[in-house]
């Protein structure tokens, strides 16, 4: 981590008050830490927009495992992305529904592709791709 630099930010009083309420509700110890997190979030979003940057994330799927052929279809799709899917966890939510969480790594556009294919499979109740970063560019 490099040397810390200080800079000033001009905000309206109303905006600053709202920001202070927000960071207090999220238990930040300082405005600086909250601003650092906002900048990191913007940089992660930018990495994912690029499409070819190596990114990491998770894909969460909720589905009814009684849906005909669903497990076979999900497995088939996952086998098409063995380079991107690095781990999976399967959790039984109740007698009918399951949660599957996939840890993924690879080019952002490829991770979006696998997420979209899984999400659009008949029987998937909900799917969410959560984007993150390798951390190489933001410290």
Secondary structure as UniProt FT lines:
FT   HELIX           13..25
FT   TURN            26..27
FT   HELIX           31..50
FT   STRAND          54..64
FT   TURN            65..66
FT   TURN            68..69
FT   HELIX           70..79
FT   TURN            80..84
FT   STRAND          85..92
FT   STRAND          97..107
FT   HELIX           108..119
FT   TURN            122..123
FT   STRAND          124..132
//
